[in-house]
Amino acid sequence: MPTTTFFRLPEEKRKRLIEACWTELTRVRFAEVSINRIIASARIPRGSFYQYFEDKEDLTRYLLEDMREYFVCLLRSILIEAKGDLFAMPLMAYDRFISHQGHTDPMLALFIKLLTLNKGMDLQSFMGGPKHFLPDPLWEAVDASKLRQSDREYADQVFHLACAVLAFAIVETLQAPTRDGTGAGTAHSVRVREMTKIRMDLLRYGGAAEEYEEERT
């Protein structure tokens, strides 16, 4: 974690340093991050960096934790707005992450760059740790009465599948850039949104015909 000295920095200087750090982390893989490039971009002495962070691993952990907290807080607010409905979360999150013009949430754009650069990044640990993919603050916001089973393990699986639908929708959107390269167009993002709703309806209600559902039970 950063030292207290870091948090006492003037806001402008702290913001400049963090922007320089993110620029470096979204330019190369974690193993290739250079403190020299960071301090040059942030315009600070090398010794100052070590007054704020122990090393580049300490810096990376801080930024990833900050990013994780951003997504957890955002998804928690969405779940609260959805009255704890996990099935409603992906479509609402898509609307937050992707604008009607196809522009991407800035933090999501950073996350996608990190995933692209660092193949095999451990998303389980990033989201909730080794036991649960569904973090505690999100579990607390879930209305388990809306699930077929009300235990956390079941909610964890639903959340996992819901996140997969959301991730696929985002990838579909970003793989269709506009001519100027700024993001997917409105028509395409609307189509992706419609397909996302269909996929979540399948997850919520199932896709089997009624006669096959009767056979299963």
C-alpha positions as CSV (number, residue, x, y, z in Angstrom):
1,M,0.0,0.0,0.0
2,P,1.2,3.6,-0.6
3,T,2.7,5.4,2.4
4,T,1.0,8.2,4.2
5,T,3.4,10.6,2.4
6,F,1.6,9.7,-0.9
7,F,-1.8,10.6,0.5
8,R,-0.5,13.9,1.8
9,L,0.7,15.0,-1.7
10,P,-1.1,17.9,-3.3
11,E,-4.0,16.6,-5.4
12,E,-2.4,17.8,-8.7
13,K,0.9,16.0,-8.1
14,R,-0.8,12.9,-6.9
15,K,-3.1,12.8,-9.9
16,R,-0.1,13.4,-12.2
17,L,1.8,10.5,-10.7
18,I,-1.2,8.1,-10.9
19,E,-1.8,9.1,-14.6
20,A,1.9,8.3,-15.3
21,C,1.6,5.0,-13.6
22,W,-1.5,4.0,-15.5
23,T,0.1,5.1,-18.8
24,E,3.0,2.7,-18.1
25,L,0.8,-0.2,-16.9
26,T,-1.3,0.0,-20.1
27,R,1.8,0.2,-22.3
28,V,3.7,-2.9,-21.3
29,R,3.2,-6.1,-19.3
30,F,3.5,-6.0,-15.5
31,A,7.0,-7.6,-15.7
32,E,8.2,-4.8,-18.0
33,V,6.9,-1.8,-16.0
34,S,9.7,0.8,-15.7
35,I,9.9,3.1,-12.7
36,N,12.3,5.3,-14.7
37,R,9.6,5.9,-17.3
38,I,7.0,6.6,-14.7
39,I,9.1,9.2,-12.8
40,A,10.1,10.8,-16.1
41,S,6.4,11.1,-17.2
42,A,5.3,12.3,-13.7
43,R,8.2,14.7,-13.4
44,I,9.3,13.6,-10.0
45,P,12.7,12.6,-8.6
46,R,13.4,8.8,-8.4
47,G,13.9,9.1,-4.6
48,S,10.4,10.6,-4.3
49,F,8.8,7.5,-5.8
50,Y,10.2,5.3,-3.0
51,Q,8.8,7.7,-0.5
52,Y,5.3,6.7,-1.9
53,F,5.7,3.0,-2.8
54,E,8.0,0.2,-1.8
55,D,8.6,-1.0,-5.4
56,K,6.7,-1.4,-8.7
57,E,4.9,-4.5,-7.3
58,D,3.5,-2.4,-4.5
59,L,2.4,0.2,-7.0
60,T,0.7,-2.4,-9.2
61,R,-1.2,-3.9,-6.3
62,Y,-2.4,-0.5,-5.3
63,L,-3.7,0.4,-8.8
64,L,-5.3,-3.0,-9.3
65,E,-7.0,-2.7,-5.9
66,D,-8.2,0.8,-6.7
67,M,-9.6,-0.6,-10.0
68,R,-11.3,-3.5,-8.3
69,E,-12.9,-1.2,-5.8
70,Y,-14.2,1.0,-8.6
71,F,-15.9,-2.0,-10.3
72,V,-17.3,-3.5,-7.1
73,C,-18.7,-0.1,-6.0
74,L,-20.3,0.4,-9.5
75,L,-21.8,-3.1,-9.6
76,R,-23.0,-2.7,-6.0
77,S,-24.8,0.5,-6.9
78,I,-26.4,-1.3,-9.9
79,L,-27.5,-4.2,-7.8
80,I,-29.1,-1.9,-5.3
81,E,-30.9,0.0,-8.1
82,A,-32.0,-3.4,-9.4
83,K,-33.3,-4.4,-5.9
84,G,-30.8,-7.2,-5.6
85,D,-31.7,-8.8,-9.0
86,L,-28.5,-10.5,-10.3
87,F,-30.2,-11.2,-13.6
88,A,-30.9,-7.5,-14.2
89,M,-27.3,-6.5,-13.4
90,P,-25.6,-7.2,-16.8
91,L,-27.9,-5.2,-18.9
92,M,-27.8,-2.3,-16.5
93,A,-24.0,-2.5,-16.3
94,Y,-23.7,-2.6,-20.1
95,D,-25.6,0.7,-20.1
96,R,-23.2,2.2,-17.6
97,F,-20.1,0.9,-19.3
98,I,-21.0,1.6,-22.9
99,S,-22.7,4.9,-23.9
100,H,-25.4,5.1,-26.6
101,Q,-22.6,6.4,-28.9
102,G,-20.5,3.3,-28.1
103,H,-17.9,5.1,-26.0
104,T,-16.4,3.0,-23.3
105,D,-16.1,3.7,-19.5
106,P,-12.5,5.0,-19.0
107,M,-11.8,2.5,-16.2
108,L,-13.1,-0.4,-18.2
109,A,-10.9,0.7,-21.1
110,L,-7.9,0.5,-18.8
111,F,-8.9,-2.9,-17.6
112,I,-9.3,-4.2,-21.1
113,K,-5.8,-3.0,-21.9
114,L,-4.4,-4.7,-18.8
115,L,-6.1,-8.0,-19.9
116,T,-4.8,-7.7,-23.4
117,L,-1.2,-7.1,-22.2
118,N,-1.2,-9.6,-19.4
119,K,-2.6,-12.9,-20.8
120,G,-3.8,-15.2,-18.1
121,M,-4.5,-12.5,-15.5
122,D,-6.2,-14.1,-12.5
123,L,-9.7,-12.7,-12.6
124,Q,-10.8,-14.9,-9.7
125,S,-8.3,-13.2,-7.4
126,F,-9.0,-9.8,-8.9
127,M,-12.8,-10.0,-8.2
128,G,-13.2,-11.9,-5.0
129,G,-10.4,-14.1,-4.0
130,P,-9.9,-17.9,-4.1
131,K,-13.2,-18.9,-2.5
132,H,-15.8,-16.6,-4.1
133,F,-16.0,-14.8,-7.5
134,L,-18.9,-12.8,-6.0
135,P,-17.3,-10.2,-3.6
136,D,-18.7,-9.6,-0.1
137,P,-20.1,-6.1,-0.9
138,L,-22.0,-7.5,-3.9
139,W,-23.3,-10.6,-2.0
140,E,-24.7,-8.3,0.6
141,A,-26.7,-6.4,-2.1
142,V,-28.1,-9.6,-3.7
143,D,-31.7,-10.5,-3.0
144,A,-31.3,-14.2,-2.7
145,S,-35.1,-14.7,-2.8
146,K,-35.0,-14.0,-6.5
147,L,-32.8,-17.1,-7.1
148,R,-33.8,-20.8,-7.3
149,Q,-31.5,-21.5,-4.4
150,S,-30.7,-18.8,-1.8
151,D,-27.2,-19.9,-0.7
152,R,-24.1,-17.9,-1.6
153,E,-22.5,-20.7,-3.6
154,Y,-25.5,-20.7,-6.0
155,A,-25.4,-16.9,-6.2
156,D,-21.7,-17.1,-7.0
157,Q,-22.4,-19.3,-10.0
158,V,-25.2,-17.0,-11.3
159,F,-22.9,-14.0,-10.9
160,H,-20.1,-15.8,-12.7
161,L,-22.4,-16.5,-15.7
162,A,-23.9,-13.0,-15.6
163,C,-20.4,-11.5,-15.8
164,A,-19.6,-13.8,-18.7
165,V,-22.7,-12.4,-20.6
166,L,-21.6,-8.9,-19.8
167,A,-18.0,-9.4,-20.8
168,F,-19.1,-11.0,-24.1
169,A,-21.4,-8.0,-24.8
170,I,-18.6,-5.6,-24.2
171,V,-16.2,-7.5,-26.4
172,E,-18.8,-7.6,-29.2
173,T,-19.3,-3.9,-28.9
174,L,-15.6,-3.0,-29.0
175,Q,-14.8,-5.3,-31.9
176,A,-17.0,-3.2,-34.2
177,P,-15.2,0.2,-34.2
178,T,-16.6,3.2,-36.1
179,R,-14.8,4.7,-39.0
180,D,-12.9,7.2,-36.9
181,G,-11.9,4.4,-34.5
182,T,-13.6,5.9,-31.4
183,G,-15.9,3.0,-30.6
184,A,-18.8,1.0,-31.8
185,G,-21.7,2.9,-33.4
186,T,-25.1,3.4,-32.0
187,A,-26.9,0.9,-34.2
188,H,-24.4,-1.8,-33.3
189,S,-24.4,-1.2,-29.6
190,V,-28.2,-1.3,-29.7
191,R,-28.1,-4.7,-31.4
192,V,-25.6,-6.0,-28.8
193,R,-27.8,-4.7,-26.0
194,E,-30.8,-6.5,-27.5
195,M,-28.8,-9.8,-27.7
196,T,-27.6,-9.3,-24.1
197,K,-31.2,-9.1,-22.9
198,I,-32.0,-12.3,-24.7
199,R,-29.1,-14.1,-23.2
200,M,-30.0,-12.9,-19.7
201,D,-33.6,-14.0,-20.3
202,L,-32.2,-17.4,-21.2
203,L,-30.2,-17.4,-18.0
204,R,-33.2,-16.3,-15.9
205,Y,-35.9,-18.5,-17.4
206,G,-33.9,-21.3,-19.2
207,G,-34.1,-22.1,-22.9
208,A,-35.7,-25.6,-22.9
209,A,-39.2,-26.1,-24.2
210,E,-41.8,-26.7,-21.5
211,E,-42.1,-30.4,-22.3
212,Y,-38.4,-30.9,-21.7
213,E,-38.4,-28.8,-18.5
214,E,-41.1,-31.2,-17.2
215,E,-38.9,-34.2,-18.1
216,R,-36.0,-32.7,-16.1
217,T,-38.1,-32.3,-13.0
